[in-house]
Amino acid sequence: MKTNNAIALLGLLLTAAAGAATQSPDQSIKQATDQLQANIQQHRAEYQGDSAKFYKMVDDTVVPHFDTQAIGRAVLGRHWREANEDQRTRFVSAFKNSLVHTYADALLKYADTVKINWKPARAPQGNEGRVDAEIARQQGPAIPLGFKVDQVDNDWKIYDVEIDGVSLGMTFRSQYNEEIKKGGLDTLIARLEKGGKPLQNENAIKQKTGKS
């Protein structure tokens, strides 16, 4: 997978938000994905001319349906336990904004060039569930996907995405752990708050999945 395609794919995955728990996790993700793709198709020229408006649409559509606290805990690992409440709040906000701004442009460019094929639904196990799919590309083999969801306040919310068996949460954790070791958590947060990319090495996903 070329780097731009990897970025676009990750951007697309980050749009797959979960909805009301009265729906099954797979129904929720399908519905949200279809809605976002429809918005892009209807307003693509407008969004291309107004990135701030596009970022806001993606943010409004996606963020309320992610378990941001669970993502923050998973990405920071032991550093989350060591962080104070202000650092946790700032990290979650900065990480979310960094993701939206970094991948929204790639999503706008590539979202209509890939097709998601959904796998048969799995029954949730208690308050957790998983939805499997694959990305059918114009060139190359399909890429397996896995969405991990949990139930929060009666909603199904995504807390991790796997690309070809590689956890995005663990990819972020690995890189952030190195950053924190070198400069501390506040330095990482400040970089993200200033608009830095969520991953300094965006080839990490490509390297771990073996795609080229």
C-alpha positions in Angstrom: 0.0 0.0 0.0 1.5 3.4 -1.0 1.8 5.9 1.9 -0.9 8.2 0.5 -3.3 5.3 0.2 -2.4 4.1 3.7 -3.2 7.6 5.0 -6.5 7.7 3.0 -7.5 4.3 4.3 -6.8 5.3 7.9 -8.9 8.4 7.3 -11.7 6.4 6.0 -11.6 4.0 8.9 -11.7 6.9 11.4 -15.1 7.9 9.9 -16.8 4.7 10.8 -18.6 5.9 13.8 -21.0 3.8 15.9 -24.6 4.8 16.6 -27.4 3.9 19.1 -27.0 0.6 21.0 -30.5 -0.4 19.8 -28.7 -1.2 16.6 -26.1 -3.9 16.3 -22.5 -2.7 16.0 -22.2 -3.6 12.3 -25.5 -1.8 11.4 -24.3 1.3 13.2 -20.9 1.3 11.5 -22.4 0.7 8.1 -24.9 3.5 8.5 -22.4 6.0 9.7 -20.0 5.2 6.9 -22.7 5.5 4.3 -23.8 8.9 5.7 -20.3 10.3 5.7 -19.6 9.2 2.2 -22.9 10.7 1.0 -22.0 14.0 2.6 -18.7 14.0 0.7 -20.3 13.1 -2.6 -22.9 15.9 -2.2 -20.6 18.6 -1.1 -17.2 17.6 -2.4 -16.4 20.8 -4.3 -17.6 22.9 -1.4 -15.4 21.0 1.0 -12.4 21.2 -1.3 -12.7 25.0 -1.2 -13.3 25.2 2.5 -11.2 22.8 4.5 -12.3 24.3 7.9 -15.9 23.5 7.0 -14.9 20.0 6.0 -12.9 19.4 9.2 -15.9 20.5 11.2 -18.3 18.1 9.4 -15.9 15.2 10.0 -15.4 16.2 13.6 -19.2 16.6 14.2 -19.9 13.3 12.5 -17.1 11.2 14.0 -15.9 12.4 17.4 -19.2 11.9 19.4 -19.2 8.3 18.4 -15.7 7.3 19.6 -14.8 6.2 23.1 -12.1 8.9 23.3 -11.3 8.1 27.0 -10.6 4.4 26.1 -8.5 5.5 23.1 -6.5 7.9 25.3 -5.9 5.2 27.9 -4.9 2.6 25.3 -2.6 4.9 23.3 -0.7 6.3 26.3 -0.6 3.1 28.3 1.2 3.5 31.6 1.7 7.2 30.8 -2.1 7.7 31.1 -2.0 6.3 34.7 0.9 8.7 35.5 -0.8 11.7 33.9 -2.8 14.2 35.8 -6.4 15.1 34.8 -5.3 18.2 32.9 -2.8 16.3 30.9 -5.3 13.6 30.1 -7.9 16.1 28.9 -5.4 18.0 26.8 -4.0 14.9 25.3 -7.5 13.5 24.3 -8.5 16.9 22.7 -5.2 17.4 20.9 -4.9 13.8 19.7 -8.5 14.0 18.3 -7.9 17.3 16.5 -4.6 16.1 15.1 -6.2 13.0 13.6 -9.2 14.9 12.1 -7.0 17.6 10.5 -4.3 15.2 9.3 -6.5 12.7 7.7 -9.5 14.7 6.6 -7.8 15.9 3.4 -6.8 12.4 2.4 -10.4 11.2 3.1 -11.8 13.9 0.9 -9.4 12.9 -1.9 -9.7 9.1 -1.7 -13.0 8.2 0.1 -14.9 7.5 -3.1 -12.2 5.3 -4.7 -12.4 2.4 -2.3 -15.2 0.0 -1.5 -15.9 -1.6 1.9 -17.1 -5.2 1.9 -18.7 -6.1 5.2 -18.2 -9.6 6.8 -21.1 -11.5 8.4 -22.0 -9.9 11.7 -20.7 -11.2 15.0 -23.0 -11.1 18.1 -21.6 -8.7 20.8 -20.1 -10.3 23.8 -21.6 -8.3 26.7 -20.6 -4.7 26.4 -18.0 -5.3 23.7 -18.2 -6.2 20.1 -16.3 -6.5 16.9 -17.1 -5.7 13.2 -15.0 -7.2 10.4 -14.8 -5.9 6.9 -12.2 -5.5 4.1 -11.2 -2.7 1.8 -11.4 -3.6 -1.9 -8.9 -1.6 -3.8 -8.6 -0.8 -7.5 -5.1 -2.4 -7.5 -3.8 -5.1 -5.1 -5.5 -7.5 -2.8 -8.2 -6.5 -0.4 -7.1 -5.3 3.1 -8.7 -6.9 6.2 -10.2 -4.5 8.7 -11.5 -5.0 12.3 -13.4 -2.5 14.3 -13.4 -3.0 18.1 -16.4 -1.4 19.9 -17.7 -1.1 23.4 -21.0 0.2 24.8 -20.8 3.6 26.5 -23.9 5.4 27.7 -26.1 3.1 25.6 -24.1 3.8 22.5 -21.7 1.5 20.5 -18.4 3.4 20.3 -15.2 2.5 18.5 -12.1 2.2 20.6 -9.6 0.6 18.1 -9.3 -0.3 14.5 -7.1 -3.0 13.0 -5.6 -2.9 9.5 -4.5 -6.3 8.3 -4.3 -7.4 11.9 -2.3 -4.4 13.1 -3.8 -2.3 15.9 -3.8 1.4 15.2 -3.9 2.0 18.9 -0.8 0.0 19.5 1.0 1.7 16.6 0.3 5.1 18.2 1.3 3.8 21.6 4.7 2.5 20.3 5.6 5.8 18.7 4.3 8.0 21.5 6.1 5.9 24.1 9.4 6.8 22.3 8.4 10.5 22.1 7.6 10.6 25.8 10.8 8.9 26.8 12.8 11.5 24.9 10.8 14.7 25.8 8.0 14.0 28.2 4.3 13.9 27.9 3.9 17.6 27.9 6.2 17.9 24.9 4.1 15.4 23.0 0.8 17.2 23.9 2.3 20.6 22.9 3.4 19.2 19.5 -0.1 17.9 18.9 -1.8 21.1 20.1 0.4 23.1 17.6 -1.0 21.0 14.7 1.7 18.3 14.5 0.9 15.1 12.8 -0.5 12.3 15.0 2.3 10.0 13.8 5.7 11.5 13.1 6.5 8.3 11.1 3.5 7.6 8.9 5.3 4.7 7.3 4.8 2.7 10.5 1.5 1.2 9.4 2.9 0.3 6.0 6.0 -1.3 7.6 4.0 -3.3 10.1 1.5 -4.6 7.6 4.1 -5.3 4.9 2.2 -3.4 2.3 4.0 -1.5 -0.4 
